[in-house]
Amino acid sequence: MIKRASFAWGHERRFNSYTEYIRRQFGSRVQKVAVDAGFTCPNRDGTKGTGGCTYCDNRTFNPSYCNPSKSVAQQIAEGIEFHARRYRRASHFLVYFQPYSNTYGSLDFIREKYEEALAVPGVAGLVIGTRPDCMDEEKLDYLSSLASRYYIQVEYGIESVCEKTLMHINRGHSFSEVPAILEKTRAHGIHTGGHFIFGLPCETPEKMMDSAKIISALPLDTVKFHQLQIIKDTAIENEYIEHPERFHTFNLDEYIDFIIRFIEKLNPELVIERFTGEAPPRFLEKSHFGLIRNDEVLRKIEKELEIRDTWQGKYYA
């Protein structure tokens, strides 16, 4: 067995856990509360395209209380109540601006939404989901001013390191834009996060595995990894039905094997927030994992890490 001291991140789990990272930041449990502040995306409103990303349906991850017709403060209050039974020990909250691109708008609009959230008692900071092409110097300066008083993290949807893939799924931005905006964000004293999807069309497991080296070199604090889920009534559902040969869809055992081999090559300094995504079954064209929940998949990954006596960064150079 590997002794606790062998792991660079200072705790005994075999990957650099977000739960432990947040505990180190705040000294206690902190719970995320998602809100929908009514933003959109440049590949939806015609600025860079229409229809959004081919795989996307924001209803699949929006909690029931999230609705832009409600104020941000009301959504936070309902979100805290929603999570109260499961996360009783949480005394502080991070407001997660999750659906769409939450820096895509005027600075005045952004400031209004963020400061409404920060005024709610118990809110310790913000996690802001957005795209690499929806950030600029003015917004970074503003977020930097908030970061001197609160925990501020910008979570960039990167999705793939492959330019052809990003074009194929209608992202409307390139991977070449990513490193520079991450560097600028970090230079402003803002925590950086990145979101990636495994199983996008035309990407082989070998190509996905090769991305570990590229992701490891990015100036990121945290990463989220999700398997592709084929959501009903999306463009990618039609593509999956018409061209299934373009997709490598992992079953659960294949994915656990893949993700373990992937994180063995991953920079151990990167904090892993998630290994998998989860959508309500009614939205799924097909569930390649069955109806298993994310927390159970995590337990299986951790058990397999123990069995293999391996850990994040074991083969990182």
Contacts in CASP RR format, 6 or more apart in sequence:
PFRMAT RR
TARGET T0000
AUTHOR 0000-0000-0000
METHOD contacts of the structure
MODEL  1
MIKRASFAWGHERRFNSYTEYIRRQFGSRVQKVAVDAGFTCPNRDGTKGT
GGCTYCDNRTFNPSYCNPSKSVAQQIAEGIEFHARRYRRASHFLVYFQPY
SNTYGSLDFIREKYEEALAVPGVAGLVIGTRPDCMDEEKLDYLSSLASRY
YIQVEYGIESVCEKTLMHINRGHSFSEVPAILEKTRAHGIHTGGHFIFGL
PCETPEKMMDSAKIISALPLDTVKFHQLQIIKDTAIENEYIEHPERFHTF
NLDEYIDFIIRFIEKLNPELVIERFTGEAPPRFLEKSHFGLIRNDEVLRK
IEKELEIRDTWQGKYYA
1 309 0 8 1.000
2 14 0 8 1.000
2 309 0 8 1.000
2 311 0 8 1.000
4 10 0 8 1.000
4 11 0 8 1.000
4 12 0 8 1.000
7 13 0 8 1.000
7 14 0 8 1.000
7 268 0 8 1.000
7 311 0 8 1.000
8 16 0 8 1.000
8 268 0 8 1.000
8 269 0 8 1.000
9 16 0 8 1.000
9 17 0 8 1.000
9 20 0 8 1.000
9 21 0 8 1.000
9 268 0 8 1.000
9 269 0 8 1.000
9 271 0 8 1.000
10 20 0 8 1.000
11 17 0 8 1.000
11 20 0 8 1.000
13 20 0 8 1.000
13 302 0 8 1.000
14 302 0 8 1.000
14 305 0 8 1.000
14 306 0 8 1.000
14 310 0 8 1.000
14 311 0 8 1.000
14 312 0 8 1.000
15 263 0 8 1.000
15 272 0 8 1.000
15 305 0 8 1.000
15 311 0 8 1.000
15 312 0 8 1.000
16 268 0 8 1.000
16 269 0 8 1.000
16 270 0 8 1.000
16 271 0 8 1.000
16 272 0 8 1.000
16 312 0 8 1.000
17 271 0 8 1.000
17 272 0 8 1.000
18 222 0 8 1.000
18 271 0 8 1.000
18 272 0 8 1.000
18 273 0 8 1.000
18 274 0 8 1.000
21 222 0 8 1.000
21 271 0 8 1.000
22 29 0 8 1.000
22 30 0 8 1.000
23 29 0 8 1.000
25 151 0 8 1.000
26 92 0 8 1.000
26 124 0 8 1.000
26 151 0 8 1.000
28 89 0 8 1.000
28 91 0 8 1.000
28 92 0 8 1.000
29 87 0 8 1.000
29 89 0 8 1.000
29 90 0 8 1.000
29 91 0 8 1.000
30 90 0 8 1.000
30 91 0 8 1.000
30 92 0 8 1.000
30 93 0 8 1.000
30 94 0 8 1.000
30 124 0 8 1.000
31 80 0 8 1.000
31 83 0 8 1.000
31 87 0 8 1.000
31 90 0 8 1.000
31 92 0 8 1.000
31 93 0 8 1.000
31 94 0 8 1.000
32 93 0 8 1.000
32 94 0 8 1.000
32 95 0 8 1.000
32 96 0 8 1.000
32 127 0 8 1.000
33 75 0 8 1.000
33 76 0 8 1.000
33 79 0 8 1.000
33 80 0 8 1.000
33 83 0 8 1.000
33 93 0 8 1.000
33 94 0 8 1.000
33 95 0 8 1.000
33 96 0 8 1.000
34 61 0 8 1.000
34 62 0 8 1.000
34 63 0 8 1.000
34 66 0 8 1.000
34 79 0 8 1.000
34 96 0 8 1.000
34 98 0 8 1.000
34 99 0 8 1.000
35 66 0 8 1.000
35 72 0 8 1.000
35 75 0 8 1.000
35 76 0 8 1.000
35 95 0 8 1.000
35 96 0 8 1.000
35 97 0 8 1.000
35 98 0 8 1.000
35 117 0 8 1.000
36 58 0 8 1.000
36 62 0 8 1.000
36 66 0 8 1.000
36 67 0 8 1.000
36 68 0 8 1.000
36 75 0 8 1.000
36 98 0 8 1.000
36 99 0 8 1.000
37 68 0 8 1.000
37 72 0 8 1.000
37 97 0 8 1.000
37 102 0 8 1.000
37 113 0 8 1.000
38 68 0 8 1.000
38 99 0 8 1.000
38 100 0 8 1.000
39 97 0 8 1.000
39 99 0 8 1.000
39 100 0 8 1.000
39 101 0 8 1.000
39 102 0 8 1.000
39 104 0 8 1.000
39 105 0 8 1.000
40 100 0 8 1.000
40 101 0 8 1.000
40 104 0 8 1.000
41 52 0 8 1.000
41 100 0 8 1.000
41 101 0 8 1.000
41 104 0 8 1.000
41 131 0 8 1.000
41 134 0 8 1.000
42 48 0 8 1.000
42 49 0 8 1.000
42 101 0 8 1.000
42 104 0 8 1.000
42 131 0 8 1.000
42 133 0 8 1.000
42 134 0 8 1.000
42 172 0 8 1.000
43 49 0 8 1.000
43 50 0 8 1.000
43 51 0 8 1.000
43 52 0 8 1.000
43 53 0 8 1.000
43 170 0 8 1.000
43 171 0 8 1.000
43 172 0 8 1.000
44 50 0 8 1.000
44 51 0 8 1.000
44 52 0 8 1.000
44 100 0 8 1.000
48 133 0 8 1.000
48 172 0 8 1.000
48 173 0 8 1.000
49 170 0 8 1.000
49 172 0 8 1.000
51 170 0 8 1.000
51 235 0 8 1.000
52 170 0 8 1.000
53 159 0 8 1.000
53 169 0 8 1.000
53 170 0 8 1.000
53 171 0 8 1.000
54 168 0 8 1.000
54 169 0 8 1.000
54 170 0 8 1.000
54 234 0 8 1.000
54 235 0 8 1.000
54 236 0 8 1.000
54 239 0 8 1.000
55 169 0 8 1.000
55 197 0 8 1.000
55 200 0 8 1.000
55 228 0 8 1.000
55 229 0 8 1.000
55 230 0 8 1.000
55 231 0 8 1.000
55 234 0 8 1.000
55 235 0 8 1.000
55 236 0 8 1.000
56 231 0 8 1.000
56 234 0 8 1.000
57 231 0 8 1.000
57 232 0 8 1.000
57 233 0 8 1.000
57 234 0 8 1.000
57 283 0 8 1.000
58 99 0 8 1.000
58 100 0 8 1.000
59 283 0 8 1.000
60 229 0 8 1.000
60 231 0 8 1.000
60 279 0 8 1.000
60 280 0 8 1.000
60 283 0 8 1.000
61 98 0 8 1.000
61 99 0 8 1.000
61 279 0 8 1.000
62 98 0 8 1.000
62 99 0 8 1.000
63 79 0 8 1.000
63 82 0 8 1.000
64 82 0 8 1.000
65 75 0 8 1.000
65 78 0 8 1.000
65 79 0 8 1.000
65 82 0 8 1.000
66 75 0 8 1.000
66 98 0 8 1.000
66 99 0 8 1.000
67 75 0 8 1.000
70 78 0 8 1.000
71 116 0 8 1.000
72 95 0 8 1.000
72 113 0 8 1.000
72 116 0 8 1.000
72 117 0 8 1.000
73 116 0 8 1.000
73 117 0 8 1.000
73 119 0 8 1.000
73 120 0 8 1.000
76 93 0 8 1.000
76 95 0 8 1.000
76 117 0 8 1.000
76 120 0 8 1.000
76 123 0 8 1.000
77 120 0 8 1.000
80 93 0 8 1.000
83 90 0 8 1.000
91 122 0 8 1.000
92 122 0 8 1.000
92 123 0 8 1.000
92 124 0 8 1.000
93 120 0 8 1.000
93 122 0 8 1.000
93 123 0 8 1.000
93 124 0 8 1.000
93 125 0 8 1.000
94 123 0 8 1.000
94 124 0 8 1.000
94 125 0 8 1.000
94 126 0 8 1.000
94 127 0 8 1.000
94 151 0 8 1.000
94 153 0 8 1.000
95 117 0 8 1.000
95 118 0 8 1.000
95 120 0 8 1.000
95 123 0 8 1.000
95 125 0 8 1.000
95 126 0 8 1.000
95 127 0 8 1.000
96 126 0 8 1.000
96 127 0 8 1.000
96 129 0 8 1.000
97 113 0 8 1.000
97 114 0 8 1.000
97 117 0 8 1.000
97 126 0 8 1.000
97 127 0 8 1.000
97 128 0 8 1.000
97 129 0 8 1.000
98 129 0 8 1.000
101 129 0 8 1.000
101 130 0 8 1.000
101 131 0 8 1.000
101 134 0 8 1.000
102 110 0 8 1.000
102 113 0 8 1.000
102 128 0 8 1.000
102 129 0 8 1.000
102 130 0 8 1.000
103 110 0 8 1.000
103 128 0 8 1.000
103 129 0 8 1.000
103 130 0 8 1.000
103 134 0 8 1.000
103 135 0 8 1.000
103 139 0 8 1.000
103 154 0 8 1.000
104 130 0 8 1.000
104 131 0 8 1.000
104 134 0 8 1.000
105 134 0 8 1.000
107 138 0 8 1.000
107 139 0 8 1.000
107 142 0 8 1.000
110 139 0 8 1.000
110 142 0 8 1.000
111 142 0 8 1.000
114 126 0 8 1.000
114 128 0 8 1.000
114 146 0 8 1.000
117 123 0 8 1.000
117 125 0 8 1.000
117 126 0 8 1.000
118 125 0 8 1.000
118 126 0 8 1.000
118 146 0 8 1.000
118 150 0 8 1.000
124 150 0 8 1.000
124 151 0 8 1.000
125 146 0 8 1.000
125 150 0 8 1.000
125 151 0 8 1.000
125 152 0 8 1.000
126 146 0 8 1.000
126 150 0 8 1.000
126 151 0 8 1.000
126 152 0 8 1.000
126 153 0 8 1.000
127 153 0 8 1.000
127 155 0 8 1.000
128 143 0 8 1.000
128 152 0 8 1.000
128 153 0 8 1.000
128 154 0 8 1.000
128 155 0 8 1.000
129 154 0 8 1.000
129 155 0 8 1.000
129 156 0 8 1.000
129 157 0 8 1.000
130 154 0 8 1.000
130 155 0 8 1.000
130 156 0 8 1.000
130 157 0 8 1.000
131 156 0 8 1.000
131 157 0 8 1.000
131 171 0 8 1.000
131 173 0 8 1.000
132 156 0 8 1.000
132 157 0 8 1.000
132 158 0 8 1.000
132 173 0 8 1.000
132 177 0 8 1.000
132 178 0 8 1.000
132 181 0 8 1.000
132 182 0 8 1.000
133 172 0 8 1.000
133 173 0 8 1.000
133 177 0 8 1.000
135 154 0 8 1.000
135 181 0 8 1.000
135 184 0 8 1.000
135 185 0 8 1.000
137 184 0 8 1.000
140 184 0 8 1.000
140 185 0 8 1.000
140 188 0 8 1.000
140 190 0 8 1.000
141 188 0 8 1.000
143 152 0 8 1.000
143 154 0 8 1.000
143 188 0 8 1.000
143 190 0 8 1.000
144 188 0 8 1.000
144 189 0 8 1.000
144 190 0 8 1.000
146 152 0 8 1.000
147 188 0 8 1.000
147 189 0 8 1.000
147 190 0 8 1.000
147 191 0 8 1.000
151 191 0 8 1.000
152 190 0 8 1.000
152 191 0 8 1.000
153 190 0 8 1.000
153 191 0 8 1.000
153 192 0 8 1.000
153 193 0 8 1.000
153 221 0 8 1.000
153 222 0 8 1.000
154 185 0 8 1.000
154 190 0 8 1.000
154 191 0 8 1.000
154 192 0 8 1.000
154 193 0 8 1.000
155 193 0 8 1.000
155 194 0 8 1.000
155 195 0 8 1.000
155 222 0 8 1.000
155 224 0 8 1.000
156 178 0 8 1.000
156 181 0 8 1.000
156 182 0 8 1.000
156 185 0 8 1.000
156 192 0 8 1.000
156 193 0 8 1.000
156 194 0 8 1.000
156 195 0 8 1.000
157 194 0 8 1.000
157 195 0 8 1.000
158 175 0 8 1.000
158 178 0 8 1.000
158 194 0 8 1.000
158 195 0 8 1.000
158 196 0 8 1.000
159 165 0 8 1.000
159 166 0 8 1.000
159 169 0 8 1.000
159 171 0 8 1.000
159 195 0 8 1.000
159 196 0 8 1.000
159 197 0 8 1.000
159 200 0 8 1.000
160 166 0 8 1.000
160 169 0 8 1.000
160 175 0 8 1.000
160 196 0 8 1.000
160 197 0 8 1.000
160 200 0 8 1.000
160 203 0 8 1.000
160 211 0 8 1.000
161 175 0 8 1.000
161 211 0 8 1.000
161 214 0 8 1.000
161 215 0 8 1.000
162 175 0 8 1.000
162 203 0 8 1.000
162 207 0 8 1.000
162 211 0 8 1.000
163 174 0 8 1.000
163 175 0 8 1.000
163 176 0 8 1.000
164 202 0 8 1.000
165 200 0 8 1.000
165 201 0 8 1.000
165 202 0 8 1.000
165 203 0 8 1.000
166 172 0 8 1.000
166 173 0 8 1.000
166 174 0 8 1.000
166 175 0 8 1.000
168 200 0 8 1.000
168 201 0 8 1.000
168 202 0 8 1.000
169 200 0 8 1.000
169 201 0 8 1.000
169 236 0 8 1.000
170 235 0 8 1.000
178 218 0 8 1.000
179 218 0 8 1.000
179 219 0 8 1.000
182 192 0 8 1.000
182 218 0 8 1.000
182 219 0 8 1.000
182 220 0 8 1.000
183 219 0 8 1.000
185 192 0 8 1.000
186 192 0 8 1.000
186 219 0 8 1.000
186 221 0 8 1.000
191 221 0 8 1.000
191 222 0 8 1.000
192 219 0 8 1.000
192 220 0 8 1.000
192 221 0 8 1.000
192 222 0 8 1.000
193 220 0 8 1.000
193 221 0 8 1.000
193 222 0 8 1.000
193 223 0 8 1.000
193 224 0 8 1.000
194 218 0 8 1.000
194 220 0 8 1.000
194 222 0 8 1.000
194 223 0 8 1.000
194 224 0 8 1.000
195 223 0 8 1.000
195 224 0 8 1.000
195 226 0 8 1.000
196 211 0 8 1.000
196 215 0 8 1.000
196 223 0 8 1.000
196 224 0 8 1.000
196 225 0 8 1.000
196 226 0 8 1.000
197 225 0 8 1.000
197 226 0 8 1.000
197 227 0 8 1.000
197 228 0 8 1.000
198 208 0 8 1.000
198 225 0 8 1.000
198 226 0 8 1.000
198 227 0 8 1.000
198 228 0 8 1.000
198 250 0 8 1.000
198 255 0 8 1.000
198 258 0 8 1.000
198 259 0 8 1.000
199 208 0 8 1.000
199 227 0 8 1.000
199 228 0 8 1.000
199 247 0 8 1.000
199 248 0 8 1.000
199 249 0 8 1.000
199 250 0 8 1.000
200 228 0 8 1.000
201 236 0 8 1.000
201 239 0 8 1.000
201 240 0 8 1.000
201 243 0 8 1.000
201 246 0 8 1.000
201 247 0 8 1.000
202 246 0 8 1.000
203 248 0 8 1.000
204 248 0 8 1.000
205 248 0 8 1.000
205 258 0 8 1.000
208 258 0 8 1.000
208 262 0 8 1.000
209 258 0 8 1.000
209 261 0 8 1.000
209 262 0 8 1.000
209 265 0 8 1.000
212 262 0 8 1.000
212 263 0 8 1.000
212 265 0 8 1.000
212 266 0 8 1.000
213 265 0 8 1.000
215 223 0 8 1.000
215 266 0 8 1.000
215 267 0 8 1.000
215 270 0 8 1.000
216 265 0 8 1.000
216 266 0 8 1.000
216 267 0 8 1.000
216 270 0 8 1.000
216 316 0 8 1.000
217 267 0 8 1.000
220 270 0 8 1.000
221 270 0 8 1.000
221 271 0 8 1.000
222 270 0 8 1.000
222 271 0 8 1.000
222 272 0 8 1.000
222 273 0 8 1.000
223 266 0 8 1.000
223 270 0 8 1.000
223 271 0 8 1.000
223 272 0 8 1.000
223 273 0 8 1.000
224 272 0 8 1.000
224 273 0 8 1.000
224 274 0 8 1.000
225 259 0 8 1.000
225 262 0 8 1.000
225 272 0 8 1.000
225 274 0 8 1.000
225 275 0 8 1.000
225 276 0 8 1.000
226 274 0 8 1.000
226 276 0 8 1.000
226 277 0 8 1.000
227 250 0 8 1.000
227 255 0 8 1.000
227 276 0 8 1.000
227 277 0 8 1.000
227 288 0 8 1.000
227 289 0 8 1.000
228 236 0 8 1.000
228 247 0 8 1.000
228 249 0 8 1.000
229 277 0 8 1.000
229 279 0 8 1.000
229 284 0 8 1.000
229 287 0 8 1.000
230 236 0 8 1.000
230 237 0 8 1.000
230 240 0 8 1.000
230 249 0 8 1.000
230 284 0 8 1.000
230 285 0 8 1.000
230 286 0 8 1.000
231 237 0 8 1.000
231 279 0 8 1.000
231 283 0 8 1.000
231 284 0 8 1.000
231 285 0 8 1.000
232 283 0 8 1.000
232 284 0 8 1.000
232 285 0 8 1.000
237 285 0 8 1.000
239 246 0 8 1.000
240 246 0 8 1.000
240 247 0 8 1.000
240 285 0 8 1.000
241 285 0 8 1.000
249 288 0 8 1.000
250 258 0 8 1.000
250 288 0 8 1.000
251 288 0 8 1.000
251 289 0 8 1.000
252 288 0 8 1.000
252 289 0 8 1.000
252 290 0 8 1.000
252 292 0 8 1.000
252 297 0 8 1.000
252 300 0 8 1.000
255 276 0 8 1.000
255 289 0 8 1.000
256 297 0 8 1.000
256 300 0 8 1.000
256 301 0 8 1.000
256 304 0 8 1.000
257 304 0 8 1.000
259 275 0 8 1.000
259 301 0 8 1.000
260 301 0 8 1.000
260 304 0 8 1.000
260 305 0 8 1.000
260 308 0 8 1.000
260 310 0 8 1.000
263 272 0 8 1.000
263 311 0 8 1.000
263 312 0 8 1.000
263 313 0 8 1.000
264 310 0 8 1.000
264 311 0 8 1.000
264 312 0 8 1.000
264 313 0 8 1.000
264 314 0 8 1.000
264 315 0 8 1.000
264 316 0 8 1.000
265 313 0 8 1.000
265 315 0 8 1.000
265 316 0 8 1.000
266 272 0 8 1.000
266 312 0 8 1.000
266 313 0 8 1.000
266 316 0 8 1.000
267 313 0 8 1.000
267 316 0 8 1.000
268 311 0 8 1.000
268 312 0 8 1.000
268 313 0 8 1.000
268 316 0 8 1.000
270 312 0 8 1.000
272 312 0 8 1.000
274 294 0 8 1.000
275 294 0 8 1.000
275 297 0 8 1.000
275 298 0 8 1.000
275 301 0 8 1.000
276 289 0 8 1.000
276 294 0 8 1.000
276 297 0 8 1.000
276 298 0 8 1.000
277 294 0 8 1.000
278 293 0 8 1.000
278 294 0 8 1.000
281 287 0 8 1.000
281 291 0 8 1.000
289 297 0 8 1.000
305 311 0 8 1.000
END
